[in-house]
Amino acid sequence: MASQRRDLAAMVAPLQRALIAAEQPVLRAHGLSMWGYVVLNALDGHPVRTQVALAESIGADKSRIIGVLDELEDNGLLERTRDPADRRARFVGITENGRRKRREVQDDIQRGEERVLAHLAPADRAAFLRALAVLSALPATELIGEK
């Protein structure tokens, strides 16, 4: 019988925890929380979203992100406007300062990731990044399957 590999989650989870821990000081240095960075990433390059749609897209409770949105807005990184068709709804959009901040943070994070990626041969690194891009873009139904 061929040797069995470890489960994907068992291999990815320790790496994910280490990468998140390495991001924390970078985020603190830029005055952002992890949720703030997630929000800026979700908004950059996308059309303006409602707060509810934004929360759904990042897997957050809509009431949980209100404080994050308040802080980002107070810092000039995003703006919220009322939906003219539904005065209860608010659109959320990233500002140019928010885009700049997101790029700065991402650049610093990716510089740190180079230490991890340096363990891979160039061809393996390229293949790993391509495979990760494909797998991370799969819809949730593809990841958990139908039962």
C-alpha positions as CSV (number, residue, x, y, z in Angstrom):
1,M,0.0,0.0,0.0
2,A,1.3,3.4,-0.9
3,S,2.1,5.8,1.9
4,Q,-0.7,8.2,2.6
5,R,-0.2,12.0,2.7
6,R,-1.5,14.1,5.5
7,D,-4.9,15.8,5.1
8,L,-4.8,19.2,3.3
9,A,-6.1,21.0,6.4
10,A,-3.5,19.3,8.6
11,M,-0.8,20.7,6.2
12,V,-2.3,24.1,5.6
13,A,-3.5,25.0,9.1
14,P,-0.1,25.3,10.8
15,L,1.2,27.3,7.8
16,Q,-1.8,29.6,7.9
17,R,-1.4,30.2,11.7
18,A,2.3,31.1,11.2
19,L,1.5,33.4,8.3
20,I,-1.2,35.2,10.3
21,A,1.1,35.5,13.3
22,A,3.7,37.0,11.0
23,E,1.2,39.5,9.6
24,Q,0.2,40.9,13.0
25,P,3.2,43.1,13.6
26,V,3.0,44.4,10.1
27,L,-0.7,45.3,10.5
28,R,0.0,46.9,13.9
29,A,2.8,49.0,12.3
30,H,0.3,50.3,9.8
31,G,-2.5,50.8,12.3
32,L,-4.8,48.2,10.9
33,S,-6.6,45.2,12.4
34,M,-6.7,41.9,10.5
35,W,-10.4,42.5,9.8
36,G,-9.6,46.0,8.6
37,Y,-7.1,44.6,6.1
38,V,-9.6,41.9,5.0
39,V,-12.2,44.7,4.4
40,L,-9.7,46.8,2.4
41,N,-8.8,43.7,0.3
42,A,-12.4,42.9,-0.4
43,L,-13.2,46.5,-1.5
44,D,-10.1,47.2,-3.6
45,G,-10.8,46.6,-7.3
46,H,-14.5,45.8,-6.7
47,P,-17.5,48.0,-7.3
48,V,-19.0,49.7,-4.3
49,R,-20.9,47.1,-2.1
50,T,-23.5,47.3,0.6
51,Q,-22.4,46.7,4.1
52,V,-24.4,43.4,4.1
53,A,-22.9,42.2,0.8
54,L,-19.4,43.1,2.1
55,A,-20.0,41.1,5.4
56,E,-21.2,38.1,3.4
57,S,-18.3,38.2,1.0
58,I,-15.7,38.1,3.8
59,G,-17.6,35.7,6.0
60,A,-18.3,38.2,8.8
61,D,-21.4,38.9,10.8
62,K,-22.9,42.2,9.4
63,S,-23.1,43.7,12.9
64,R,-19.5,42.6,13.8
65,I,-17.9,44.6,11.0
66,I,-19.6,47.9,11.9
67,G,-16.9,48.9,14.3
68,V,-14.2,47.9,11.7
69,L,-16.0,50.1,9.1
70,D,-16.3,53.0,11.5
71,E,-12.6,52.8,12.2
72,L,-11.6,52.6,8.6
73,E,-13.9,55.5,7.7
74,D,-12.6,57.6,10.6
75,N,-9.1,57.0,9.2
76,G,-10.1,58.1,5.7
77,L,-9.6,54.6,4.2
78,L,-13.2,54.0,3.1
79,E,-16.4,55.9,2.7
80,R,-20.0,55.0,3.2
81,T,-23.0,56.5,1.4
82,R,-26.7,55.9,1.6
83,D,-28.3,53.8,-1.1
84,P,-30.7,56.3,-2.8
85,A,-33.0,53.3,-3.6
86,D,-33.1,52.1,0.1
87,R,-32.3,54.6,2.8
88,R,-31.7,51.7,5.3
89,A,-28.8,50.4,3.2
90,R,-25.3,51.9,2.9
91,F,-22.7,51.5,0.2
92,V,-19.1,51.0,1.2
93,G,-16.2,52.0,-1.1
94,I,-12.5,52.2,-0.6
95,T,-10.8,55.6,-0.9
96,E,-7.6,56.4,-2.7
97,N,-5.9,56.5,0.8
98,G,-7.4,53.1,1.5
99,R,-6.0,51.7,-1.7
100,R,-2.5,53.1,-0.9
101,K,-2.6,51.7,2.6
102,R,-3.7,48.3,1.4
103,R,-0.9,48.2,-1.1
104,E,1.7,49.3,1.5
105,V,0.5,46.6,3.9
106,Q,0.4,44.0,1.2
107,D,4.0,44.9,0.1
108,D,5.3,44.6,3.6
109,I,3.5,41.3,4.2
110,Q,4.7,39.8,0.9
111,R,8.3,40.9,1.7
112,G,8.0,38.8,4.9
113,E,6.5,35.9,2.9
114,E,9.7,35.8,0.8
115,R,11.4,34.0,3.8
116,V,8.9,31.2,3.5
117,L,8.8,31.0,-0.3
118,A,12.6,31.0,-0.4
119,H,12.5,27.4,0.9
120,L,11.1,26.3,-2.5
121,A,13.0,25.9,-5.7
122,P,11.9,28.5,-8.3
123,A,9.8,26.0,-10.3
124,D,8.2,24.6,-7.1
125,R,7.5,28.2,-5.9
126,A,5.8,29.1,-9.2
127,A,3.7,25.9,-9.2
128,F,2.8,26.3,-5.5
129,L,1.6,29.9,-6.1
130,R,-0.4,28.8,-9.2
131,A,-2.0,25.9,-7.4
132,L,-2.8,28.0,-4.4
133,A,-4.5,30.6,-6.6
134,V,-6.6,27.9,-8.3
135,L,-7.6,26.2,-5.0
136,S,-8.3,29.5,-3.1
137,A,-10.7,30.6,-5.9
138,L,-12.9,27.5,-5.7
139,P,-16.4,28.2,-4.5
140,A,-17.2,26.8,-1.1
141,T,-19.5,24.1,-2.6
142,E,-16.4,22.7,-4.4
143,L,-14.4,22.6,-1.2
144,I,-16.9,20.9,1.1
145,G,-18.8,18.9,-1.6
146,E,-22.4,17.9,-1.7
147,K,-23.6,15.4,0.9
